[in-house]
């Protein structure tokens, strides 16, 4: 085998080796990045704060509502009555 032929064969083999190394390095970075994104998404999803709910009839300021897990079976309402009684004159609309 001549020296030129040997150099050509060696550079051809090194081309495949370097290509495989680049592909493996790219796959490693890709998998690492995907694991990072999955971990970040899981952390954000599982550590989400409870939402805040507000209610208004349009004429009054918003009132913060408290979230409950079941229907209100008690006799007391969760919000104060927004309809004025007969004994109170209507001053705000």
DSSP file (Angstrom, degrees, kcal/mol; ACC not computed):
  #  RESIDUE AA STRUCTURE BP1 BP2  ACC     N-H-->O    O-->H-N    N-H-->O    O-->H-N    TCO  KAPPA ALPHA  PHI   PSI    X-CA   Y-CA   Z-CA
    1    1 A X              0   0    0      0, 0.0     2,-0.0     0, 0.0     0, 0.0   0.000 360.0 360.0 360.0 128.1    0.0    0.0    0.0
    2    2 A X     >  -     0   0    0      1,-0.1     4,-2.2     4,-0.0     5,-0.1  -0.264 360.0-112.8 -75.4 165.9    1.5    3.3   -1.0
    3    3 A X  H  > S+     0   0    0      2,-0.2     4,-2.3     1,-0.2     5,-0.2   0.880 116.4  50.1 -66.6 -39.8    1.8    6.2    1.3
    4    4 A X  H  > S+     0   0    0      2,-0.2     4,-2.3     1,-0.2    -1,-0.2   0.909 111.5  48.1 -66.2 -42.7   -0.7    8.3   -0.6
    5    5 A X  H  > S+     0   0    0      2,-0.2     4,-2.5     1,-0.2    -2,-0.2   0.898 111.9  50.2 -64.9 -39.9   -3.3    5.5   -0.6
    6    6 A X  H  X S+     0   0    0     -4,-2.2     4,-2.6     2,-0.2    -2,-0.2   0.910 110.5  49.3 -65.0 -42.4   -2.7    5.0    3.1
    7    7 A X  H  X S+     0   0    0     -4,-2.3     4,-2.6     2,-0.2     5,-0.2   0.906 111.8  49.1 -63.0 -42.3   -3.2    8.7    3.9
    8    8 A X  H  X S+     0   0    0     -4,-2.3     4,-2.1     2,-0.2    -2,-0.2   0.922 112.7  47.3 -63.0 -44.8   -6.4    8.7    1.9
    9    9 A X  H  X S+     0   0    0     -4,-2.5     4,-2.3     1,-0.2    -2,-0.2   0.910 113.4  48.6 -63.6 -42.0   -7.7    5.6    3.7
   10   10 A X  H  X S+     0   0    0     -4,-2.6     4,-2.3     1,-0.2    -2,-0.2   0.901 112.1  47.5 -66.7 -41.5   -6.8    7.1    7.1
   11   11 A X  H  X S+     0   0    0     -4,-2.6     4,-1.7     2,-0.2    -1,-0.2   0.853 111.2  52.5 -69.0 -32.8   -8.4   10.5    6.3
   12   12 A X  H  X S+     0   0    0     -4,-2.1     4,-1.6    -5,-0.2    -2,-0.2   0.923 111.2  45.9 -67.5 -43.5  -11.6    8.7    5.1
   13   13 A X  H  X S+     0   0    0     -4,-2.3     4,-2.1     1,-0.2    -2,-0.2   0.898 111.5  52.2 -64.9 -39.5  -11.8    6.6    8.2
   14   14 A X  H  X S+     0   0    0     -4,-2.3     4,-2.9     1,-0.2     5,-0.2   0.835 103.2  59.5 -66.9 -31.2  -11.2    9.7   10.4
   15   15 A X  H  X S+     0   0    0     -4,-1.7     4,-2.3     2,-0.2    -1,-0.2   0.936 108.1  44.2 -60.5 -46.0  -14.0   11.5    8.5
   16   16 A X  H  X S+     0   0    0     -4,-1.6     4,-2.5     2,-0.2    -2,-0.2   0.890 113.6  50.9 -66.5 -38.5  -16.5    8.8    9.6
   17   17 A X  H  X S+     0   0    0     -4,-2.1     4,-2.3     2,-0.2    -2,-0.2   0.934 112.6  45.3 -64.3 -45.7  -15.1    8.9   13.2
   18   18 A X  H  X S+     0   0    0     -4,-2.9     4,-2.3     2,-0.2    -2,-0.2   0.876 112.3  52.0 -67.8 -35.5  -15.4   12.6   13.4
   19   19 A X  H  X S+     0   0    0     -4,-2.3     4,-2.3    -5,-0.2    -2,-0.2   0.931 111.2  46.9 -64.8 -44.4  -18.9   12.6   11.9
   20   20 A X  H  X S+     0   0    0     -4,-2.5     4,-2.6     1,-0.2    -2,-0.2   0.891 111.5  51.7 -64.3 -38.4  -20.0    9.9   14.5
   21   21 A X  H  X S+     0   0    0     -4,-2.3     4,-2.4     2,-0.2    -1,-0.2   0.904 110.1  48.6 -64.7 -40.4  -18.4   12.0   17.3
   22   22 A X  H  X S+     0   0    0     -4,-2.3     4,-2.4     2,-0.2    -2,-0.2   0.900 112.6  48.3 -65.2 -40.8  -20.3   15.1   16.1
   23   23 A X  H  X S+     0   0    0     -4,-2.3     4,-2.6     2,-0.2    -2,-0.2   0.916 112.4  47.9 -66.2 -42.4  -23.6   13.2   15.9
   24   24 A X  H  X S+     0   0    0     -4,-2.6     4,-2.3     2,-0.2    -2,-0.2   0.904 112.6  49.2 -65.3 -40.5  -23.1   11.7   19.4
   25   25 A X  H  X S+     0   0    0     -4,-2.4     4,-2.3     2,-0.2    -2,-0.2   0.908 112.0  48.7 -64.1 -41.5  -22.2   15.1   20.8
   26   26 A X  H  X S+     0   0    0     -4,-2.4     4,-2.4     2,-0.2    -2,-0.2   0.908 111.5  49.4 -64.2 -42.5  -25.3   16.6   19.2
   27   27 A X  H  X S+     0   0    0     -4,-2.6     4,-2.7     2,-0.2     5,-0.2   0.897 109.9  51.8 -63.7 -40.0  -27.5   13.8   20.6
   28   28 A X  H  X S+     0   0    0     -4,-2.3     4,-2.4     2,-0.2    -2,-0.2   0.931 112.2  45.1 -62.7 -46.0  -26.0   14.3   24.0
   29   29 A X  H  X S+     0   0    0     -4,-2.3     4,-2.5     2,-0.2    -2,-0.2   0.887 113.4  51.1 -65.0 -38.0  -26.8   18.0   24.0
   30   30 A X  H  X S+     0   0    0     -4,-2.4     4,-2.4     2,-0.2    -2,-0.2   0.933 112.3  44.8 -65.6 -46.1  -30.2   17.4   22.6
   31   31 A X  H  X S+     0   0    0     -4,-2.7     4,-2.4     2,-0.2    -2,-0.2   0.903 113.9  50.7 -65.3 -40.4  -31.1   14.9   25.3
   32   32 A X  H  X S+     0   0    0     -4,-2.4     4,-2.2    -5,-0.2    -2,-0.2   0.919 111.4  47.8 -63.1 -43.3  -29.6   17.1   28.0
   33   33 A X  H  X S+     0   0    0     -4,-2.5     4,-2.5     2,-0.2    -2,-0.2   0.900 112.0  49.6 -65.1 -40.9  -31.7   20.1   26.8
   34   34 A X  H  X S+     0   0    0     -4,-2.4     4,-2.4     2,-0.2    -2,-0.2   0.883 110.5  49.9 -66.8 -38.3  -34.9   18.0   26.6
   35   35 A X  H  X S+     0   0    0     -4,-2.4     4,-2.5     2,-0.2    -1,-0.2   0.906 111.1  50.3 -65.0 -40.8  -34.3   16.7   30.2
   36   36 A X  H  X S+     0   0    0     -4,-2.2     4,-2.6     2,-0.2    -2,-0.2   0.933 111.8  46.9 -61.8 -46.5  -33.8   20.3   31.3
   37   37 A X  H  X S+     0   0    0     -4,-2.5     4,-2.7     2,-0.2    -2,-0.2   0.895 112.7  49.9 -63.9 -39.8  -37.0   21.5   29.6
   38   38 A X  H  X S+     0   0    0     -4,-2.4     4,-2.5     2,-0.2    -1,-0.2   0.918 112.4  47.3 -63.8 -43.2  -38.9   18.5   31.1
   39   39 A X  H  X S+     0   0    0     -4,-2.5     4,-2.4     2,-0.2    -2,-0.2   0.916 113.6  47.8 -64.6 -43.2  -37.6   19.2   34.6
   40   40 A X  H  X S+     0   0    0     -4,-2.6     4,-2.4     2,-0.2    -2,-0.2   0.919 113.3  47.6 -64.1 -44.3  -38.4   23.0   34.3
   41   41 A X  H  X S+     0   0    0     -4,-2.7     4,-2.5     2,-0.2    -2,-0.2   0.901 112.4  49.3 -64.3 -40.9  -41.9   22.3   33.0
   42   42 A X  H  X S+     0   0    0     -4,-2.5     4,-2.7     2,-0.2     5,-0.2   0.913 111.1  49.7 -64.4 -42.4  -42.6   19.7   35.7
   43   43 A X  H  X S+     0   0    0     -4,-2.4     4,-1.5     1,-0.2    -2,-0.2   0.929 113.4  45.6 -62.3 -45.3  -41.4   22.2   38.4
   44   44 A X  H  < S+     0   0    0     -4,-2.4    -2,-0.2     1,-0.2    -1,-0.2   0.900 114.9  48.3 -65.6 -40.1  -43.5   25.0   37.1
   45   45 A X  H >< S+     0   0    0     -4,-2.5     3,-0.8     1,-0.2    -2,-0.2   0.925 116.4  40.2 -67.7 -44.9  -46.6   22.7   36.7
   46   46 A X  H 3< S+     0   0    0     -4,-2.7    -1,-0.2     1,-0.2    -2,-0.2   0.658 116.0  50.0 -83.0 -15.4  -46.4   21.1   40.2
   47   47 A X  T 3< S+     0   0    0     -4,-1.5    -1,-0.2    -5,-0.2     2,-0.2   0.012  77.9 139.5-109.3  27.4  -45.4   24.3   42.1
   48   48 A X    <   -     0   0    0     -3,-0.8     2,-0.1     1,-0.1     3,-0.1  -0.501  52.3-121.3 -73.4 137.5  -48.2   26.5   40.6
   49   49 A X        -     0   0    0     -2,-0.2     2,-0.1     1,-0.1    -1,-0.1  -0.368  34.3 -91.8 -75.5 157.9  -49.9   28.8   43.1
   50   50 A X        -     0   0    0      1,-0.1    -1,-0.1    -2,-0.1     2,-0.0  -0.464  48.8-110.8 -67.5 138.5  -53.6   28.7   43.7
   51   51 A X        -     0   0    0     -2,-0.1     2,-0.5    -3,-0.1    16,-0.2  -0.329  22.7-128.3 -71.3 154.7  -55.5   31.0   41.4
   52   52 A X        -     0   0    0     14,-0.1     2,-0.4    -2,-0.0    14,-0.1  -0.896  21.6-158.2-103.5 131.2  -57.2   34.1   42.8
   53   53 A X  E     -A   65   0A   0     12,-0.7    12,-3.3    -2,-0.5     2,-0.3  -0.894   7.9-171.9-112.6 139.7  -60.9   34.5   41.9
   54   54 A X  E     -A   64   0A   0     -2,-0.4     2,-0.4    10,-0.3    10,-0.2  -0.959   3.4-163.1-129.5 147.4  -62.7   37.8   41.9
   55   55 A X  E     +A   63   0A   0      8,-2.4     8,-2.7    -2,-0.3     2,-0.3  -0.982  14.7 160.2-131.6 144.0  -66.4   38.6   41.5
   56   56 A X        -     0   0    0     -2,-0.4     6,-0.1     6,-0.2     5,-0.1  -0.983  38.4-140.9-154.1 158.5  -68.3   41.8   40.7
   57   57 A X        -     0   0    0     -2,-0.3     4,-0.1     4,-0.2     5,-0.0   0.360  57.6-105.1-101.8   4.2  -71.6   43.0   39.3
   58   58 A X  S    S+     0   0    0      2,-0.4     4,-0.1     1,-0.0    -2,-0.0   0.012 112.5  66.3  99.2 -27.8  -70.1   45.8   37.3
   59   59 A X  S    S+     0   0    0      2,-0.1     2,-0.2    33,-0.1    34,-0.1   0.679  97.7  52.6 -99.0 -20.9  -71.1   48.6   39.6
   60   60 A X  S    S-     0   0    0      1,-0.1    -2,-0.4    33,-0.1     3,-0.1  -0.636  95.2 -87.2-110.9 169.1  -69.0   47.7   42.6
   61   61 A X        -     0   0    0     -2,-0.2    -4,-0.2     1,-0.1    -1,-0.1  -0.389  58.3 -88.0 -68.9 152.3  -65.4   47.0   43.2
   62   62 A X        -     0   0    0     -6,-0.1     2,-0.5    -2,-0.1    -6,-0.2  -0.350  39.1-147.6 -63.6 143.2  -64.3   43.4   42.7
   63   63 A X  E     -A   55   0A   0     -8,-2.7    -8,-2.4    -3,-0.1     2,-0.3  -0.947  17.9-119.9-113.2 131.1  -64.5   41.2   45.7
   64   64 A X  E     -A   54   0A   0     -2,-0.5     2,-0.3   -10,-0.2   -10,-0.3  -0.544  29.4-148.3 -72.5 130.6  -62.0   38.4   46.2
   65   65 A X  E     -A   53   0A   0    -12,-3.3   -12,-0.7    -2,-0.3     2,-0.5  -0.708   6.6-131.4 -97.9 149.4  -63.7   35.0   46.3
   66   66 A X        -     0   0    0     -2,-0.3     2,-0.3   -14,-0.1   -14,-0.1  -0.884  22.1-129.4-101.9 129.8  -62.5   32.1   48.3
   67   67 A X        -     0   0    0     -2,-0.5     2,-0.3   -16,-0.2   -15,-0.0  -0.571  26.1-171.6 -78.2 135.8  -62.3   28.8   46.5
   68   68 A X        -     0   0    0     -2,-0.3     4,-0.1     2,-0.1     3,-0.0  -0.910  26.1-136.8-125.4 156.0  -63.9   25.8   48.1
   69   69 A X  S    S+     0   0    0     -2,-0.3     2,-0.3     2,-0.1    -1,-0.1   0.540  85.5  35.4 -89.7  -7.5  -63.8   22.2   47.2
   70   70 A X  S    S-     0   0    0      1,-0.0    -2,-0.1     0, 0.0     3,-0.0  -0.917  95.6 -82.0-140.2 163.1  -67.5   21.4   47.7
   71   71 A X        -     0   0    0     -2,-0.3     2,-1.1     1,-0.1     3,-0.1  -0.269  52.6-100.0 -62.6 156.4  -70.8   23.2   47.3
   72   72 A X        +     0   0    0      1,-0.2    -1,-0.1    -4,-0.1     6,-0.1  -0.692  48.4 166.0 -82.6 100.5  -71.9   25.6   50.1
   73   73 A X        +     0   0    0     -2,-1.1    -1,-0.2     2,-0.0    -2,-0.1   0.460  44.5 102.0 -92.3  -3.4  -74.4   23.5   52.1
   74   74 A X  S    S-     0   0    0      2,-0.2    -2,-0.0     1,-0.1     0, 0.0  -0.314  79.4-122.6 -78.5 166.4  -74.4   25.9   55.0
   75   75 A X  S    S+     0   0    0      2,-0.1     2,-0.4    -2,-0.0    -1,-0.1   0.612  89.1  84.5 -84.2 -12.1  -77.1   28.5   55.7
   76   76 A X  S    S-     0   0    0      1,-0.0    -2,-0.2     2,-0.0     2,-0.1  -0.760  81.2-123.9 -93.6 136.0  -74.7   31.4   55.6
   77   77 A X        -     0   0    0     -2,-0.4    -2,-0.1     1,-0.1     4,-0.1  -0.369   7.7-134.5 -73.8 156.4  -73.8   32.9   52.2
   78   78 A X  S    S+     0   0    0      2,-0.1     2,-0.3    -2,-0.1    -1,-0.1   0.787  90.9  43.8 -79.9 -28.4  -70.2   33.2   51.1
   79   79 A X  S    S-     0   0    0    -14,-0.0    -2,-0.1     1,-0.0     3,-0.1  -0.867  93.8-105.3-114.4 150.3  -70.7   36.8   49.9
   80   80 A X        -     0   0    0     -2,-0.3     2,-0.2     1,-0.1    -2,-0.1  -0.374  50.4 -89.0 -67.9 155.1  -72.5   39.7   51.6
   81   81 A X        -     0   0    0      1,-0.1    -1,-0.1    -4,-0.1     0, 0.0  -0.474  34.5-165.6 -67.7 127.4  -75.9   40.6   50.1
   82   82 A X        +     0   0    0     -2,-0.2     2,-0.6    -3,-0.1    -1,-0.1   0.495  65.8  88.1 -95.1  -3.0  -75.4   43.1   47.3
   83   83 A X  S    S-     0   0    0      1,-0.0    -2,-0.1     0, 0.0     2,-0.0  -0.851  82.3-126.9 -93.6 120.4  -79.1   44.0   47.2
   84   84 A X        -     0   0    0     -2,-0.6     6,-0.1     1,-0.1    -2,-0.1  -0.340  24.3-116.2 -67.7 148.5  -79.9   46.8   49.6
   85   85 A X    >   -     0   0    0      1,-0.1     3,-0.8     4,-0.1    -1,-0.1  -0.180  26.9-102.9 -74.5 173.3  -82.7   46.2   52.1
   86   86 A X  T 3  S+     0   0    0      1,-0.2    -1,-0.1     3,-0.0    -2,-0.1   0.787 119.4  57.1 -68.4 -27.2  -85.9   48.2   52.3
   87   87 A X  T 3  S+     0   0    0      2,-0.1     2,-0.5     1,-0.0    -1,-0.2   0.650  97.8  70.8 -81.6 -12.9  -84.7   50.2   55.3
   88   88 A X  S <  S-     0   0    0     -3,-0.8     2,-0.2     3,-0.0    -4,-0.0  -0.886  80.6-131.8-106.8 130.8  -81.5   51.4   53.6
   89   89 A X        -     0   0    0     -2,-0.5     2,-0.6     1,-0.1    -4,-0.1  -0.501  27.2-110.2 -75.4 149.9  -81.7   54.1   50.8
   90   90 A X        +     0   0    0      1,-0.2     3,-0.1    -2,-0.2    -1,-0.1  -0.711  47.1 160.5 -81.4 117.9  -79.8   53.4   47.6
   91   91 A X        +     0   0    0     -2,-0.6     2,-0.4     1,-0.2    -1,-0.2   0.657  58.5  47.7-110.7 -23.9  -76.9   55.8   47.4
   92   92 A X              0   0    0      1,-0.1    -1,-0.2     0, 0.0   -33,-0.1  -0.959 360.0 360.0-123.8 138.0  -74.5   54.2   45.0
   93   93 A X              0   0    0     -2,-0.4    -1,-0.1    -3,-0.1   -33,-0.1   0.298 360.0 360.0-135.1 360.0  -75.2   52.7   41.6
